[in-house]
Amino acid sequence: MQSLSEDVRSLDLLVRRLQAAGEPSRLRLLALCAEGVLSVSDLAQALRQSEPRVSRHLKILAEAGLIERLRQGQWVHYRLAADADAASFVRGLLGRLDRRDPRLLRDATGARAAAAGSDAQAAGYGAESRLGRALAAFVAADRPNTPLRAVLVVGVAHPELLEWAAGASRECTALAPSRRAVQSARAFAERRGFGCRVLKAYSPDGSSATDLARVAGPFDALLLDHPVASGEALAHMLQDARRVLAPAGRLWVFERYESLESSRGRIVEHPLARLRRLLGAADLSCERLSPLEADGEHVLAAMARPAAAPASQAAGAAGVNP
């Protein structure tokens, strides 16, 4: 039979856990740590918060016994606590969340993108993948007759896209989400023997107005590789990208299917329809839209042009076949 002192200790423990978890950012961190092992940098990028601020939240969660620290080389990572009782408490709490919440979807996408940069560095920047080849093939379907003047790649998760951009243009620029991703992308380009200017983005997705303003546009082609956004954030991202696109340019966007799932009031909007609508709202005319599936991922791929540019005019100006 449990003693009174044990009851008090159990009550105090429950209160500490509830106080630690009962804050929006910390609840989002728990959801991410429950899915895998992530570094402070990865988690900060996913939440779009500073590393010191995220570190303070992680310290509170760790002191409550809900997560634990792991040192892997020079990096400190976090995961859900191994203690069965603590893990059960967290999973029971997370089970009450709606995983379709836009913030949770954006966090998960951001964490995958950040972790991809970390894994890429550890593996010598990501070996090529079936999905990467499928994305590059989608872009290459509009094969240019002559090199494009300038191409911008936002996100470096798939090196195949970076290599295509460098080969198809006179000037290739890429925005990477972290220092590690920058180093990995540069190392990949050096190994494969192509040149591309790789810059660290100010924002996790690399396509904020600030990031796009610092690169030398306009661009004949712009590739958005898995934007870390959804809903209105994705709408603003496409509008910002439209501003640095040449009048006859083309924009490719690759986004995970689940990130585009949503409902508008009582009407459920299909991801294909939603992406087409968001492109139209950014004054972009969607000319190709296709689902791609590989490596366990379901991605929507789209190609669009500025709405004001007729297809025949755009093809002639950019030197590509319509």
PEJOWO-V711190 format. One record per pair of residues at least 12 apart in sequence whose C-alpha atoms are under 10 Angstrom apart, sorted by the first residue. I is the first residue (numbers start at 1). J is the second residue. Records with the same first field share a line. If there is no record, write none. Layout:
I->J  J
This chain:
13->64  65
14->64  86  89
15->64
16->60  61  63  64  65
17->60  61  62  63  64  65  66  86  89  90
18->64  89  90  93
19->60  61  64
20->57  58  59  60  61  62  63  64  65  66
21->57  60  61  64  66  90  93
23->57
25->47  49  53  54  57  58
26->54  56  57  58  60  61
27->57  61  90  93  94  97  104
28->43  46  47  94  103  104  107  108
29->43  44  46  47  54  57  58  61  67  78  79  80  104  107
30->58  61  66  67  78  79  80  90  91  93  94
31->80  90  91  93  94  95  97  99  104  107  108
32->46  47  78  79  80  104  107  108  111  112
33->66  67  68  77  78  79  80  81  111
34->67  78  79  80  81  87  90  91  94
35->79  80  108  111
36->77  78  79  80  111  112  115
37->68  69  70  76  77  78  79  80  115
38->69  70  75  76  77  78  79  111  112  114  115  118
39->69  70  71  72  75  76  77  78  79  111  114  115  118
40->52  53  54  55  58  75  76  77  78
41->54  55  75  76  77  111  114  115  118  178
42->77  110  111  112  113  114  115  116  117  118  177  178  204
43->55  58  77  78  107  108  110  111  112  114  115
44->107  110  111  114  204
45->107  110  111  113  114  115  177  178  203  204  205  228
46->103  104  106  107  108  109  110  111  112  113  114  115  204  205  228
47->103  104  106  107  108  110  111  204
48->106  107  110  203  204  205
49->203  204
58->78
61->80  81
62->78  79  80  81
64->81  86
65->80  81  82  83  85  86  87
66->79  80  81  82  83  85  86  87  88  89  90
67->79  80  81  82  83  86  87  90
68->80  81  82  83
69->81
100->258  259  260  261  262  263
101->259  262
102->229  230  231  232  233  259  260  261  262
103->229  230  231
104->259
105->228  229  230  258  259  260  261
106->227  228  229  230  231  233  259
107->228  229
108->228  259
109->205  226  227  228  229  230  255  256  258  259
110->177  204  205  226  227  228  229
111->204  228
112->157  226  228
113->155  156  157  177  178  181  204  205  225  226  227  228
114->157  176  177  178  180  181  204  205  228
115->157  181
116->156  157  158  181
117->155  156  157  158  176  177  178  179  180  181  182  183  184  185
118->178  179  180  181  184
119->180  181  184
120->156  157  158  159  180  181  183  184  185  188
121->180  181  182  183  184  185  187  188
122->180  184
123->184
124->183  184  185  187  188  191
125->156  157  158  159  180  181  182  183  184  185  186  187  188  189
126->156  157  158  159  184  185  188
127->158  159  160  188
128->158  159  160
129->158  159  160  294  295
130->293  294  295  296
131->158  160  292  293  294  295  296  297  298  299
132->157  158  159  160  161  294  295
133->158  159  160  161  294
134->160  161  292  293  294  301
135->158  160  161  225  252  253  254  292  293  294  299  300  301
136->158  159  160  161  162  163  164  165
137->160  161  164
138->252  288  289  290  292  301  302  303
139->161  164  165  223  251  252  253  301  302  303
140->161  164  165  168
141->321  322
142->250  303  315  320  321  322
143->168  319  320  321  322
144->168  169  315  318  319  320  321  322
145->168  315  316  318  319  320  321
146->168  169  170  318  319  320
147->165  166  167  168  169  170  171  318  319  320
148->165  166  167  168  169  170  171  172  219  220  221  249  317  318  319  320
149->168  169  170  171  172  218  219  220  221  318
150->165  166  168  169  170  171  172  173  216  217  218  219  220  221  222  246  249
151->164  165  166  168  169  170  171  172  173  174  196  217  218  219  220  221  222  223  245  249  250  251
152->165  166  169  171  172  173  174  175  196  197  198  212  215  216  217  218  219  220  221  222  223  224  244  245  251
153->165  166  172  173  174  175  176  196  198  206  207  221  222  223  224  225  252
154->173  174  175  176  177  198  199  201  205  206  207  211  212  222  223  224  225  226  227  241  253
155->174  175  176  177  178  181  182  185  200  201  204  205  206  207  223  224  225  226  227  228
156->174  175  176  177  181  182  184  185  198  224  225  226
157->176  177  181  185  225  226
158->185  225  226
159->184  185  188  189
161->223  224  225
162->174  185  188  189  194  195  196  198  223  225
163->188  189  192  193  194  195  196
164->194
165->195  196  221  222  223
166->189  194  195  196  197
167->194  195  196
168->221
169->196  220  221
170->195  196
171->195  196  197  219
172->194  195  196  197  198  219  221
173->195  196  197  198  199  215  216  217  219  222
174->186  196  197  198  199  200  201  206  215  222  223
175->197  198  199  200  201  202  203  204  205  206  207  211  212  215  224
176->198  199  200  201  202  203  204  205  206  207
177->199  200  201  202  203  204  205  206  207  228
178->199  200  201  202  203  204  205  206
179->199  200  201
180->200
181->198  199  200
182->197  198  199  200  201
183->198  199  200
184->198
185->197  198  199
186->198  199
199->211  215
201->214
203->228
204->227  228  229
205->224  225  226  227  228  229  237
206->224  227  228  237
207->224  227  228  234  236  237  238  240  241
208->233  236  237  238  239  240  241
209->236  237  239  240  241  243  244
210->240
211->240
212->237  240  241  243  244
213->240  241  243  244
215->244
216->244
217->243  244  245  246
218->241  242  243  244  245  246  247  249
219->241  242  243  244  245  246  247  248  249  250  251
220->244  245  246  247  248  249  250  251  314  317  318  319
221->244  245  246  248  249  250  251  252  305  318
222->241  242  244  245  246  249  250  251  252  253  303
223->241  250  251  252  253  254  303
224->237  238  241  251  252  253  254  255  301  302
225->252  253  254  255  256  301
226->253  254  255  256  259  299  300  301
227->253  254  255  256  259
228->255  256  259
229->255  259  260
230->255  258  259  260  261  262
231->259  260  261  262  274  275  278
232->278
234->255  259  260  275  278  279
235->275  277  278  279  280  281  282
236->278  281  282
237->278  282
238->251  253  278  279  280  281  282  283  284
239->278  279  280  281  282  283  284
240->282
241->282
242->279  282  283  284  304  305  306
243->282  283  306
245->305  306
246->305  306  309  314  317  318
247->305  306  307  308  309  310  313  314  317  318
248->305  306  307  308  309  310  311  312  313  314  315  316  317  318  319
249->304  305  306  309  314  315  317  318
250->284  285  286  287  303  304  305  306  314  315  318
251->279  284  285  286  302  303  304  305  306
252->286  288  289  301  302  303  304  305
253->275  279  289  299  300  301  302  303  304
254->289  290  291  292  299  300  301  302  303
255->271  275  291  298  299  300  301  302
256->271  291  292  293  297  298  299  300  301
257->270  271  272  275  291  292  293  297  298  299  300  301
258->271  297  298  299  300
259->271  299  300
260->272  273  274  275  299  300
261->274  275
262->274
271->291  300
272->289  290  291  300  301  302
273->289
275->289  300  301  302
276->288  289  302  304
279->302  303  304  305  306  307
280->304  306  307
282->306  307
283->304  305  306  307  308
284->303  304  305  306  307  308  309
285->303  304  305  306  307  308  309  310  311
286->302  303  304  305  306  307
287->302  303  304  305  311  322
288->301  302  303  304  305
289->301  302  303  304
290->302  303
